[in-house]
Amino acid sequence: MPTDRPALRRRQPAVAPDDAVASSLRFIRETMARTGTFTAVPGWGGVAMGATAVVAAAVAHRQPTVSGWLTVWTGEALVGLVIGAWTTVAKARRGGAPLLSGQGRKFLLGILPALLVGVALTLAVYAYQITPTGEYAARTGVSDATASLRLLPGLWLLLYGAGVVSAGMFSVRLVPLMGTLFMLAGALSLLAPAAWGDVFMAAGFGGLHLVFGALIARRHGG
């Protein structure tokens, strides 16, 4: 039978004021982590990475073999990785920025694929040499992997730049701009003579890190 009586409502359990406040703060923090920008990009860490890269370029250019050249840059990559990771964690802790959640997690996932592809391509390119006729051929015996000098500087700059651009979508505006310039340097390196490889490496991993690291430190903290 129809009735004009209002529908009965179940009484909601009372929520303690402290629990309600804690829940609201947790919701606000999670929302900011999802929608904000990752500001824990190391400024002075970038400057340090640039300085070590300039030194590595000078040392690598004096190596008599491609193997020695590659060893120098591999060591520099490991040094830069340690500097970048340590300074990023330190800055994140000072600013209370999450590294493994929210924008910090997206930043790391954005740059990681390009770095892994760089490792794979380095191993692949090292297996080749350039013949006297200018063709690429599989490396045999103890002959040096001359294709590395021709291709790797440009590939490294392009892939690092692509990773920085991708990760920079979740960070401050200076980061994707820096990545774009890295990609430009990589493209120019592939078009330039092989002897210019270390010049582009010094300008990219050295100069761009120095300039943008200082800008980030000044505008967004070290």
Salt bridges, closest charged atoms under 4 A:
ASP198 OD2 - HIS61 ND1 3.17
